[in-house]
């Protein structure tokens, strides 16, 4: 007993002796000097009002039953006879054995108030969570949500982050003080906007850029000026508030409001310092995300300007496209009207993000547009495109070392196809891009074997190979970038979606997007759907002509008769007669049989003369004294476009003329 008296007298911690029924037998003054005698005989859970009294009783009982001492167990609560908020206690419990070890006399509980220590630990934990979670995303809203996740529930019971509305779209933040007319948007699923009411701590914080610590209660007068905040505070049961502006170099990016509710301790000045530190890191991260968003907006704008602004009418195909936005601004698609009612089909993507990817995409698309006018086969098209890609890569390699792009690799994928409605064939080649999905008119999916060539900008020198697909009228082709094929089931999923080819193309393209798994196109993606067709017979006229000197005059008669049947104006008929006469004369004089003439009526009038010679004519600028050499010059003046395309059985000279009247209905 003398030893226990000494321990109680000199101990620096609160000591409580409990009997086997867990009632207080003795306590020193460090527990509660004013009420020590009053707690004698009370149960331990009656002396302390604990958050989890049943767990505390179980711990005491386990020590009493001989399961060993408990050291430094943290509990929350307060002495029942003392008013105020809950506090943190570190409790160590030891069994008190009597002469007979099987019959304990009770337990000794050492209770230490560690509230300040736990507060400091909670603040440090909050800042550690902010350092770990905030700043890992380049999305403004996600950065704000990361702050909420870091501070709730350890430092705040409720957190609201509001960002200047324009900042979410990448605009420069306004310089403080923030005017009452500037809207702020909540960075959470609710996402509403508001303007800060005057005479509230929110408005004051963004005016002088200082935090505010406010204790809330029924007599808080400024709540009358802010009904929305009043409803939030009432519904949450908030009693303490810290408002911190999100500022960086004097500019205001937003506002953070931290609330404590219910039985939580009210905020104090030390908590305000923690809130300021967390807000400072968040402001820097929000500004980084804003700068990225601005760069992304610029890159996306450039991408949209470099892509087709509307779906062009093609002679024998129907098309629809979907361009899904994402981090990658290098995706593109194209449909190119080629001679002979053929259509060039392009889908591709440049790896990377930002403006540089969009610029590289625009360069490649421009090259394809220019090369398409030369009527190149798909494999030759990609070979020449890769030559351009190598030059672009060499230019990047020659950049100064200080340039941000120095050493950054370039990589791109592309597929190029040509659909011919007269042969109903699709000739295509690909450079690292997925092969198209083909759906027959009956909904079946025939196998597609398209050899894969190396990606553009790749050091590989393997040649590109072509594949020729023979398609039924009404077949569907789906060209897409890699992002639309995120898993092994992607192709099968697209085939199932497109298995109803009678649906409209726009409905089908939307359905393909709806079927994507979540997050499948985070980098952006492009999809081009094509429904094949033919040229109506009444819009085509074809003649096999003899290879003799009278053929040009015969051709003129045939052409005039056909164009009059199409109700074209006399000026177009005269010009076409002269074009056909020159092309047929050239074929008779320099070409080899067989000789074929074809007229196509569409948005433009196309004339084609085919012979089996592989020799291409050249435009000459004849001198005034020359007797010949003016044929192709005359043709170039009368036609809006002209050219030569080669095939396995010779060459075809073609011209296109803008017609002065609408084409007759089908």
C-alpha positions as CSV (number, residue, x, y, z in Angstrom):
1,X,0.0,0.0,0.0
2,X,2.9,2.4,0.8
3,X,4.3,1.7,-2.7
4,X,0.9,2.5,-4.3
5,X,0.7,5.7,-2.2
6,X,4.1,6.8,-3.4
7,X,3.2,6.0,-7.0
8,X,0.0,8.0,-6.8
9,X,1.7,10.9,-5.2
10,X,4.6,11.2,-7.6
11,X,3.1,10.0,-10.9
12,X,3.1,12.4,-13.8
13,X,0.1,10.7,-15.4
14,X,-3.4,10.1,-14.3
15,X,-3.8,6.8,-12.4
16,X,-7.1,4.9,-11.8
17,X,-7.5,1.7,-9.8
18,X,-10.5,-0.4,-10.8
19,X,-11.9,-3.4,-8.9
20,X,-12.8,-6.7,-10.6
21,X,-16.2,-5.1,-11.5
22,X,-14.3,-2.2,-13.2
23,X,-15.5,0.3,-10.6
24,X,-13.2,3.1,-9.5
25,X,-11.5,2.4,-6.2
26,X,-8.9,5.1,-6.3
27,X,-7.7,7.9,-8.6
28,X,-5.0,10.6,-8.4
29,X,-5.5,14.3,-8.9
30,X,-4.2,14.3,-12.4
31,X,-7.3,12.5,-13.5
32,X,-9.7,15.2,-12.3
33,X,-8.6,17.1,-9.2
34,X,-12.1,18.6,-8.6
35,X,-14.1,15.4,-8.7
36,X,-11.8,12.6,-7.6
37,X,-14.0,11.6,-4.6
38,X,-17.2,11.8,-6.6
39,X,-16.0,9.2,-9.1
40,X,-15.2,6.6,-6.5
41,X,-17.5,3.6,-7.0
42,X,-18.5,4.6,-10.6
43,X,-17.9,2.3,-13.5
44,X,-15.0,3.3,-15.7
45,X,-17.3,4.0,-18.7
46,X,-19.4,6.2,-16.4
47,X,-16.4,8.3,-15.4
48,X,-15.5,8.8,-19.1
49,X,-18.0,9.5,-21.8
50,X,-16.3,7.6,-24.6
51,X,-16.9,7.3,-28.4
52,X,-16.8,3.5,-28.1
53,X,-17.6,2.5,-24.4
54,X,-18.2,-1.2,-25.2
55,X,-14.8,-1.6,-26.8
56,X,-13.1,0.1,-23.8
57,X,-14.9,-2.2,-21.4
58,X,-13.8,-5.2,-23.4
59,X,-10.2,-4.1,-23.2
60,X,-10.4,-3.7,-19.5
61,X,-12.0,-7.1,-19.1
62,X,-9.4,-8.8,-21.2
63,X,-6.6,-7.5,-19.0
64,X,-8.5,-8.5,-15.9
65,X,-8.9,-12.1,-17.3
66,X,-5.2,-12.4,-17.8
67,X,-4.7,-11.8,-21.5
68,X,-1.8,-9.5,-20.8
69,X,-1.4,-5.7,-20.3
70,X,-2.5,-3.1,-22.9
71,X,-0.1,-0.2,-23.6
72,X,-0.8,3.1,-25.2
73,X,-4.3,2.3,-26.5
74,X,-5.8,5.5,-28.0
75,X,-9.4,6.4,-27.0
76,X,-11.6,9.4,-27.7
77,X,-13.9,10.9,-25.1
78,X,-14.0,13.2,-22.1
79,X,-14.6,13.2,-18.4
80,X,-18.3,13.1,-18.0
81,X,-18.3,15.8,-15.3
82,X,-16.3,18.2,-17.5
83,X,-17.9,20.2,-20.2
84,X,-16.2,20.8,-23.6
85,X,-15.3,18.8,-26.7
86,X,-14.0,15.3,-26.7
87,X,-10.3,14.8,-26.1
88,X,-7.7,12.1,-27.0
89,X,-6.3,9.8,-24.2
90,X,-3.6,7.2,-24.3
91,X,-4.5,4.4,-21.9
92,X,-2.2,1.7,-20.5
93,X,-3.9,-1.1,-18.4
94,X,-2.2,-3.5,-16.1
95,X,-3.7,-6.3,-13.9
96,X,-3.3,-6.1,-10.1
97,X,-2.7,-9.6,-8.8
98,X,-3.3,-10.6,-5.2
99,X,-1.5,-13.2,-3.1
100,X,-3.4,-15.8,-5.1
101,X,-2.6,-15.0,-8.8
102,X,-5.8,-16.7,-9.9
103,X,-7.9,-14.0,-8.2
104,X,-6.9,-10.5,-9.4
105,X,-7.6,-7.5,-7.2
106,X,-8.4,-5.3,-10.1
107,X,-6.6,-3.3,-12.8
108,X,-4.5,-0.2,-12.9
109,X,-5.2,2.3,-15.7
110,X,-2.7,5.0,-16.6
111,X,-4.5,7.7,-18.5
112,X,-2.5,10.4,-20.4
113,X,-4.2,13.3,-22.2
114,X,-2.5,13.3,-25.6
115,X,-5.0,15.7,-27.3
116,X,-2.3,18.2,-28.4
117,X,0.0,15.4,-29.6
118,X,-2.8,13.9,-31.6
119,X,-3.8,17.2,-33.0
120,X,-0.3,17.8,-34.2
121,X,-0.1,14.3,-35.6
122,X,-3.5,14.8,-37.4
123,X,-2.2,18.1,-38.9
124,X,1.0,16.4,-40.1
125,X,-1.0,13.5,-41.5
126,X,-3.2,15.9,-43.3
127,X,-0.3,17.7,-44.9
128,X,1.3,14.3,-45.8
129,X,-1.9,13.2,-47.5
130,X,-2.1,16.5,-49.4
131,X,1.5,16.0,-50.6
132,X,0.8,12.5,-51.6
133,X,-2.6,13.0,-53.4
134,X,-2.6,16.5,-54.7
135,X,-0.7,17.2,-57.9
136,X,-0.8,13.8,-59.5
137,X,-3.4,14.8,-62.1
138,X,-3.4,17.4,-64.9
139,X,-7.2,17.8,-64.6
140,X,-8.4,20.8,-62.6
141,X,-11.5,19.2,-61.2
142,X,-9.6,16.0,-60.3
143,X,-6.9,18.0,-58.5
144,X,-9.6,19.7,-56.4
145,X,-11.3,16.3,-55.6
146,X,-7.9,15.0,-54.5
147,X,-7.6,17.8,-51.9
148,X,-11.1,16.9,-50.6
149,X,-10.0,13.2,-50.3
150,X,-6.8,14.3,-48.5
151,X,-8.5,16.4,-45.8
152,X,-11.7,14.5,-45.2
153,X,-12.3,13.0,-42.6
154,X,-8.9,13.4,-40.9
155,X,-8.8,17.2,-40.9
156,X,-12.3,18.3,-41.9
157,X,-15.7,16.7,-41.8
158,X,-16.8,18.5,-45.0
159,X,-14.7,20.3,-47.6
160,X,-15.9,22.4,-50.6
161,X,-13.5,23.5,-53.3
162,X,-14.7,26.2,-55.7
163,X,-12.7,27.3,-58.8
164,X,-13.0,30.4,-60.9
165,X,-15.2,29.2,-63.8
166,X,-12.8,30.4,-66.5
167,X,-9.9,28.6,-64.9
168,X,-11.6,25.3,-65.5
169,X,-11.3,26.0,-69.2
170,X,-7.7,27.0,-69.0
171,X,-8.0,30.8,-68.9
172,X,-5.6,32.9,-66.9
173,X,-6.9,33.5,-63.4
174,X,-7.9,37.0,-62.4
175,X,-5.6,39.1,-60.2
176,X,-7.0,39.6,-56.7
177,X,-9.1,41.0,-55.3
178,X,-11.8,38.9,-56.9
179,X,-14.8,40.9,-57.9
180,X,-18.3,39.9,-56.9
181,X,-19.2,39.4,-60.6
182,X,-16.8,36.5,-61.1
183,X,-18.5,33.1,-61.0
184,X,-17.0,30.2,-59.1
185,X,-17.8,26.6,-59.9
186,X,-17.8,23.8,-57.3
187,X,-15.3,21.1,-58.3
188,X,-17.6,18.1,-57.3
189,X,-20.4,16.2,-59.1
190,X,-22.9,18.9,-58.2
191,X,-20.8,21.4,-60.2
192,X,-23.0,24.4,-59.6
193,X,-21.8,28.0,-60.0
194,X,-22.3,30.9,-57.7
195,X,-21.1,34.5,-57.1
196,X,-19.9,35.2,-53.6
197,X,-22.3,37.3,-51.6
198,X,-20.9,40.5,-50.1
199,X,-20.3,40.6,-46.3
200,X,-19.4,36.9,-46.0
201,X,-16.1,35.3,-45.0
202,X,-15.9,33.7,-48.5
203,X,-16.0,37.1,-50.2
204,X,-13.6,38.7,-47.7
205,X,-11.1,35.8,-48.2
206,X,-10.8,36.4,-52.0
207,X,-10.8,40.2,-51.5
208,X,-7.7,40.5,-49.2
209,X,-6.4,37.0,-50.0
210,X,-6.2,36.1,-46.3
211,X,-7.8,33.0,-44.7
212,X,-10.7,33.3,-42.3
213,X,-11.4,31.2,-39.1
214,X,-15.1,31.4,-38.2
215,X,-17.0,29.7,-35.4
216,X,-20.6,29.1,-36.5
217,X,-23.7,29.2,-34.5
218,X,-27.3,30.3,-34.5
219,X,-26.3,33.9,-34.0
220,X,-23.9,34.0,-37.1
221,X,-25.2,37.2,-38.7
222,X,-23.6,36.9,-42.1
223,X,-25.5,33.7,-42.9
224,X,-28.6,35.8,-43.8
225,X,-26.6,37.2,-46.7
226,X,-25.7,33.7,-48.0
227,X,-28.8,31.4,-47.9
228,X,-27.0,28.6,-49.9
229,X,-24.2,28.4,-47.4
230,X,-26.7,28.7,-44.5
231,X,-28.5,25.6,-45.8
232,X,-25.3,23.7,-46.2
233,X,-24.1,24.5,-42.7
234,X,-27.5,23.7,-41.2
235,X,-27.8,20.3,-43.0
236,X,-24.2,19.3,-42.1
237,X,-24.4,20.5,-38.5
238,X,-21.2,22.5,-39.0
239,X,-19.9,24.6,-36.1
240,X,-16.4,25.6,-37.2
241,X,-15.2,26.9,-40.6
242,X,-11.9,27.8,-42.2
243,X,-12.0,29.7,-45.6
244,X,-8.8,29.8,-47.6
245,X,-8.3,31.4,-51.0
246,X,-6.5,29.5,-53.7
247,X,-3.9,32.1,-54.8
248,X,-0.7,32.0,-56.8
249,X,1.5,35.0,-57.4
250,X,-1.4,37.4,-56.5
251,X,-3.9,35.7,-58.9
252,X,-7.1,34.0,-57.5
253,X,-7.8,30.5,-58.7
254,X,-10.6,29.6,-56.3
255,X,-11.6,29.1,-52.7
256,X,-11.4,26.2,-50.2
257,X,-14.0,25.9,-47.4
258,X,-13.3,23.4,-44.6
259,X,-16.0,22.6,-42.0
260,X,-16.1,20.7,-38.8
261,X,-19.4,19.2,-37.7
262,X,-21.1,17.5,-34.8
263,X,-18.7,16.5,-32.0
264,X,-15.5,17.4,-33.8
265,X,-13.2,19.9,-32.1
266,X,-13.5,23.4,-33.4
267,X,-10.7,24.8,-35.5
268,X,-8.0,26.9,-34.0
269,X,-5.2,29.2,-35.4
270,X,-2.8,26.2,-35.7
271,X,-5.3,24.6,-38.0
272,X,-5.5,27.7,-40.1
273,X,-1.7,27.4,-40.8
274,X,-2.3,23.8,-42.0
275,X,-5.2,24.9,-44.2
276,X,-3.0,27.6,-45.8
277,X,-0.2,25.1,-46.5
278,X,-2.6,22.7,-48.1
279,X,-4.2,25.4,-50.2
280,X,-0.9,26.7,-51.4
281,X,0.1,23.3,-52.8
282,X,-3.4,22.9,-54.3
283,X,-3.2,26.3,-56.0
284,X,0.1,25.4,-57.6
285,X,-1.3,22.0,-58.8
286,X,-4.5,23.7,-60.1
287,X,-2.4,26.2,-62.0
288,X,-0.3,23.4,-63.6
289,X,-3.5,21.6,-64.5
290,X,-4.9,24.9,-65.9
291,X,-1.9,25.5,-68.0
292,X,-2.2,21.9,-69.4
293,X,-5.9,22.5,-70.0
294,X,-5.1,25.6,-71.9
295,X,-2.5,23.8,-74.0
296,X,-5.0,21.0,-74.6
297,X,-7.7,23.5,-75.6
298,X,-5.4,25.1,-78.1
299,X,-4.2,21.7,-79.5
300,X,-7.8,20.5,-79.8
301,X,-8.8,23.7,-81.6
302,X,-5.9,23.3,-84.0
303,X,-6.9,19.6,-84.5
304,X,-10.5,20.6,-85.3
305,X,-9.4,23.2,-87.8
306,X,-7.1,20.8,-89.5
307,X,-9.8,18.1,-89.9
308,X,-12.7,18.1,-92.5
309,X,-15.2,20.7,-91.4
310,X,-18.1,18.7,-92.9
311,X,-18.7,15.3,-94.4
312,X,-18.1,15.6,-98.2
313,X,-20.5,14.1,-100.7
314,X,-18.8,11.1,-102.4
315,X,-20.0,9.5,-105.6
316,X,-20.5,6.0,-104.5
317,X,-20.1,5.7,-100.7
318,X,-21.9,7.0,-97.6
319,X,-19.7,7.9,-94.7
320,X,-20.0,8.9,-91.0
321,X,-17.4,9.7,-88.5
322,X,-16.8,10.1,-84.7
323,X,-13.9,12.0,-83.3
324,X,-13.6,11.4,-79.5
325,X,-11.7,14.1,-77.6
326,X,-8.9,13.1,-75.3
327,X,-5.4,13.8,-74.3
328,X,-4.1,13.0,-77.8
329,X,-4.7,15.7,-80.4
330,X,-3.2,13.7,-83.2
331,X,-6.1,11.6,-84.4
332,X,-7.5,12.2,-87.8
333,X,-9.7,10.9,-90.6
334,X,-10.4,11.8,-94.2
335,X,-12.5,11.0,-97.2
336,X,-11.0,12.1,-100.5
337,X,-12.8,12.2,-103.8
338,X,-10.6,10.6,-106.4
339,X,-11.0,10.3,-110.2
340,X,-13.3,7.7,-111.6
341,X,-15.9,8.0,-108.8
342,X,-13.4,6.4,-106.5
343,X,-13.0,7.4,-102.8
344,X,-9.8,7.6,-100.7
345,X,-10.4,6.6,-97.0
346,X,-7.9,7.6,-94.3
347,X,-7.7,7.1,-90.6
348,X,-4.6,7.7,-88.5
349,X,-3.1,9.0,-85.3
350,X,0.1,10.7,-84.1
351,X,1.3,9.5,-80.7
352,X,1.8,12.2,-78.1
353,X,-0.1,15.1,-76.6
354,X,-0.5,18.8,-77.1
355,X,0.0,21.2,-79.9
356,X,3.0,19.3,-81.4
357,X,0.9,16.2,-82.0
358,X,-1.8,18.2,-83.7
359,X,0.8,20.0,-85.9
360,X,2.4,16.7,-86.9
361,X,-1.1,15.3,-87.7
362,X,-1.8,18.3,-89.9
363,X,1.4,17.9,-91.8
364,X,0.7,14.2,-92.5
365,X,-2.9,14.9,-93.5
366,X,-1.8,17.7,-95.9
367,X,0.8,15.3,-97.5
368,X,-1.9,12.6,-98.0
369,X,-4.2,15.2,-99.6
370,X,-1.5,16.3,-102.0
371,X,-0.4,12.7,-102.8
372,X,-4.0,11.6,-103.4
373,X,-4.2,13.9,-106.4
374,X,-1.4,11.8,-108.0
375,X,-3.7,8.7,-108.0
376,X,-1.1,6.6,-106.2
377,X,-1.8,3.1,-105.0
378,X,-2.2,2.7,-101.2
379,X,1.2,1.0,-100.7
380,X,3.0,3.7,-102.7
381,X,1.0,6.4,-100.9
382,X,2.3,5.1,-97.5
383,X,5.8,4.8,-98.8
384,X,5.9,8.4,-99.9
385,X,4.2,9.5,-96.7
386,X,6.9,7.7,-94.7
387,X,9.5,9.6,-96.7
388,X,7.9,12.8,-95.5
389,X,7.8,11.4,-92.0
390,X,11.5,10.7,-92.1
391,X,12.2,14.3,-93.1
392,X,10.1,15.6,-90.3
393,X,11.9,13.3,-87.8
394,X,15.2,14.6,-89.2
395,X,14.1,18.2,-88.7
396,X,13.2,17.5,-85.1
397,X,16.6,15.8,-84.5
398,X,18.3,19.0,-85.7
399,X,16.5,21.1,-83.1
400,X,18.7,22.8,-80.5
401,X,19.2,20.8,-77.3
402,X,17.4,23.5,-75.3
403,X,14.3,23.0,-77.3
404,X,11.5,21.1,-75.5
405,X,11.0,18.8,-78.5
406,X,14.7,17.8,-78.7
407,X,15.0,14.1,-78.4
408,X,11.2,13.5,-78.3
409,X,10.4,10.6,-80.6
410,X,7.7,10.8,-83.3
411,X,5.4,7.9,-84.0
412,X,2.2,7.6,-86.1
413,X,-0.1,5.0,-87.5
414,X,-2.2,5.3,-90.6
415,X,-4.4,3.2,-92.9
416,X,-5.2,4.3,-96.5
417,X,-7.8,2.7,-98.7
418,X,-9.3,3.3,-102.2
419,X,-12.8,2.1,-103.0
420,X,-13.7,1.7,-106.6
421,X,-17.5,1.4,-107.2
422,X,-17.2,-0.1,-110.7
423,X,-15.1,-3.1,-109.6
424,X,-16.6,-3.0,-106.0
425,X,-13.1,-3.4,-104.6
426,X,-11.3,-1.8,-101.7
427,X,-7.6,-1.7,-102.0
428,X,-5.8,-0.7,-98.8
429,X,-2.5,-0.7,-97.0
430,X,-1.7,0.1,-93.4
431,X,1.2,1.5,-91.4
432,X,0.7,0.2,-87.8
433,X,-3.0,1.0,-87.7
434,X,-5.6,-1.7,-87.1
435,X,-7.2,-3.3,-90.1
436,X,-10.7,-2.3,-90.8
437,X,-13.7,-4.3,-89.7
438,X,-15.9,-5.4,-92.7
439,X,-19.6,-6.3,-92.4
440,X,-21.4,-7.8,-95.3
441,X,-25.0,-6.7,-96.2
442,X,-26.4,-9.8,-94.4
443,X,-24.6,-8.9,-91.2
444,X,-21.9,-11.5,-91.4
445,X,-18.2,-10.5,-90.9
446,X,-15.9,-11.9,-93.6
447,X,-12.3,-12.4,-92.6
448,X,-10.0,-9.5,-93.5
449,X,-6.3,-10.1,-94.0
450,X,-4.3,-6.9,-94.5
451,X,-0.6,-7.1,-94.0
452,X,0.7,-4.7,-91.4
453,X,3.5,-2.4,-92.4
454,X,5.8,-0.5,-90.1
455,X,4.6,2.6,-88.3
456,X,5.4,6.0,-89.7
457,X,8.6,7.5,-88.3
458,X,9.8,3.9,-87.5
459,X,13.4,3.0,-88.3
460,X,12.1,-0.2,-89.9
461,X,12.5,-0.3,-93.7
462,X,10.0,-3.1,-94.5
463,X,7.9,-2.3,-97.6
464,X,4.2,-1.7,-97.4
465,X,1.9,-4.3,-98.9
466,X,-1.6,-4.0,-100.3
467,X,-4.7,-6.1,-99.8
468,X,-7.7,-6.1,-102.2
469,X,-11.1,-6.7,-100.7
470,X,-14.1,-7.5,-103.0
471,X,-17.2,-6.1,-101.4
472,X,-20.9,-6.5,-102.1
473,X,-22.9,-3.4,-102.5
474,X,-24.1,-2.1,-99.1
475,X,-21.1,-3.5,-97.2
476,X,-19.8,-1.7,-94.1
477,X,-16.2,-0.8,-93.4
478,X,-15.2,0.5,-90.0
479,X,-11.8,2.2,-89.8
480,X,-10.6,3.2,-86.4
481,X,-7.5,4.2,-84.4
482,X,-5.9,1.9,-81.8
483,X,-7.7,3.5,-78.9
484,X,-11.0,2.0,-79.9
485,X,-9.5,-1.5,-79.6
486,X,-8.5,-1.5,-75.9
487,X,-8.9,-5.2,-75.3
488,X,-9.1,-8.6,-77.1
489,X,-12.9,-8.5,-77.3
490,X,-13.0,-5.1,-79.0
491,X,-13.2,-6.3,-82.6
492,X,-15.9,-8.8,-81.7
493,X,-17.8,-6.1,-79.9
494,X,-17.6,-3.8,-82.9
495,X,-18.8,-6.6,-85.2
496,X,-21.8,-7.3,-83.1
497,X,-22.7,-3.6,-83.0
498,X,-22.4,-3.3,-86.8
499,X,-24.3,-6.5,-87.5
500,X,-27.4,-4.5,-88.4
501,X,-26.1,-2.7,-91.5
502,X,-29.6,-1.4,-92.4
503,X,-29.3,1.1,-89.5
504,X,-28.1,4.6,-90.3
505,X,-24.4,5.2,-90.2
506,X,-24.6,7.9,-87.5
507,X,-26.7,5.6,-85.3
508,X,-24.1,2.8,-85.8
509,X,-21.1,5.0,-85.0
510,X,-22.8,6.2,-81.9
511,X,-23.6,2.6,-80.9
512,X,-19.9,1.7,-81.3
513,X,-19.0,4.5,-78.8
514,X,-21.7,3.5,-76.4
515,X,-20.3,0.0,-76.3
516,X,-16.8,1.1,-75.3
517,X,-15.6,0.2,-71.8
518,X,-15.0,3.0,-69.4
519,X,-11.9,5.0,-70.0
520,X,-11.2,3.3,-73.4
521,X,-10.5,6.5,-75.3
522,X,-8.7,8.6,-72.7
523,X,-6.1,9.5,-75.4
524,X,-8.8,10.3,-78.0
525,X,-9.9,8.2,-80.9
526,X,-11.3,8.4,-84.4
527,X,-13.8,6.2,-86.1
528,X,-14.8,6.3,-89.8
529,X,-17.8,4.2,-91.1
530,X,-18.2,3.6,-94.8
531,X,-21.2,2.0,-96.6
532,X,-20.2,1.0,-100.1
533,X,-22.4,1.6,-103.2
534,X,-22.2,1.8,-107.0
535,X,-22.7,4.6,-109.6
536,X,-26.2,4.4,-111.0
537,X,-26.2,3.1,-114.5
538,X,-28.0,6.1,-116.0
539,X,-25.2,8.3,-114.8
540,X,-22.5,6.4,-116.7
541,X,-21.8,6.1,-120.4
542,X,-19.1,3.8,-121.8
543,X,-17.9,3.2,-125.3
544,X,-15.2,0.9,-126.8
545,X,-13.8,2.8,-129.7
546,X,-11.7,1.7,-132.7
547,X,-8.1,2.7,-132.8
548,X,-8.1,4.7,-136.1
549,X,-8.0,8.4,-137.3
550,X,-11.8,8.7,-137.5
551,X,-12.4,7.9,-133.8
552,X,-12.1,11.5,-132.5
553,X,-15.0,12.6,-134.6
554,X,-17.1,9.6,-133.6
555,X,-16.4,10.3,-130.0
556,X,-17.6,13.9,-130.4
557,X,-20.9,12.7,-131.7
558,X,-21.4,10.2,-129.0
559,X,-20.5,12.7,-126.3
560,X,-22.9,15.4,-127.6
561,X,-25.7,13.0,-127.8
562,X,-25.2,11.7,-124.3
563,X,-24.8,15.1,-122.7
564,X,-27.9,16.4,-124.4
565,X,-29.7,13.4,-122.8
566,X,-28.4,14.5,-119.5
567,X,-29.8,18.0,-120.1
568,X,-26.5,19.8,-119.7
569,X,-26.0,23.3,-121.0
570,X,-24.5,24.0,-124.4
571,X,-21.4,25.6,-123.1
572,X,-20.5,22.4,-121.1
573,X,-21.3,20.2,-124.1
574,X,-19.0,22.3,-126.4
575,X,-16.2,22.2,-123.8
576,X,-16.6,18.5,-123.3
577,X,-16.5,17.8,-127.0
578,X,-13.2,19.6,-127.3
579,X,-11.8,17.8,-124.3
580,X,-12.8,14.4,-125.5
581,X,-11.5,15.1,-129.0
582,X,-8.1,16.1,-127.7
583,X,-7.8,13.1,-125.3
584,X,-9.0,10.6,-127.9
585,X,-6.6,12.0,-130.5
586,X,-3.8,11.7,-128.1
587,X,-4.7,8.1,-127.4
588,X,-5.0,7.2,-131.1
589,X,-1.7,8.9,-131.9
590,X,0.5,7.8,-129.0
591,X,-1.4,5.0,-127.3
592,X,-2.1,1.4,-128.0
593,X,-5.5,-0.4,-128.2
594,X,-7.9,-1.2,-126.8
595,X,-9.4,2.3,-126.4
596,X,-12.3,3.1,-124.1
597,X,-14.2,6.3,-123.4
598,X,-16.3,6.8,-120.3
599,X,-18.5,9.7,-119.0
600,X,-19.5,10.0,-115.4
601,X,-22.2,12.4,-114.2
602,X,-22.1,13.4,-110.6
603,X,-21.4,16.6,-108.7
604,X,-18.9,17.1,-111.6
605,X,-18.7,15.8,-115.1
606,X,-15.9,13.3,-115.5
607,X,-14.4,12.2,-118.8
608,X,-12.0,9.3,-119.0
609,X,-10.1,7.9,-121.9
610,X,-8.2,4.6,-121.4
611,X,-5.6,2.8,-123.5
612,X,-3.2,0.0,-122.8
613,X,0.0,2.1,-123.1
614,X,1.9,2.9,-119.9
615,X,3.5,6.1,-121.4
616,X,2.1,9.2,-119.7
617,X,1.5,12.4,-121.7
618,X,3.0,15.6,-120.5
619,X,1.7,19.1,-120.6
620,X,3.7,21.2,-123.0
621,X,3.7,25.0,-123.5
622,X,4.0,25.2,-127.3
623,X,5.6,28.2,-128.9
624,X,3.7,30.3,-131.3
625,X,5.5,28.8,-134.3
626,X,4.8,25.2,-133.2
627,X,2.2,23.2,-135.2
628,X,1.3,20.9,-132.3
629,X,1.7,20.2,-128.6
630,X,-1.3,22.3,-127.4
631,X,-3.8,19.5,-126.8
632,X,-3.2,19.0,-123.0
633,X,-2.8,22.7,-122.5
634,X,-6.3,23.2,-124.0
635,X,-7.6,20.4,-121.8
636,X,-6.1,22.0,-118.7
637,X,-7.8,25.3,-119.5
638,X,-11.3,23.8,-120.0
639,X,-11.2,21.3,-117.1
640,X,-11.2,22.2,-113.4
641,X,-9.0,19.1,-112.7
642,X,-7.2,16.6,-114.9
643,X,-4.6,13.8,-114.5
644,X,-3.4,10.4,-115.3
645,X,-3.8,7.2,-113.3
646,X,-2.0,4.0,-114.1
647,X,-3.2,0.4,-113.7
648,X,-2.1,-3.1,-114.6
649,X,-3.7,-2.8,-118.0
650,X,-2.6,0.6,-119.1
651,X,-3.4,4.2,-118.2
652,X,-6.4,6.5,-118.0
653,X,-6.5,10.2,-118.8
654,X,-9.3,11.9,-116.9
655,X,-10.8,15.4,-116.5
656,X,-13.4,16.9,-114.3
657,X,-15.6,19.8,-115.1
658,X,-17.9,21.8,-112.9
659,X,-21.4,21.5,-114.4
660,X,-23.6,24.6,-114.7
661,X,-26.9,22.8,-113.7
662,X,-27.7,20.4,-111.0
663,X,-27.3,16.7,-111.8
664,X,-30.6,15.0,-112.6
665,X,-32.2,13.0,-109.9
666,X,-31.5,9.2,-109.6
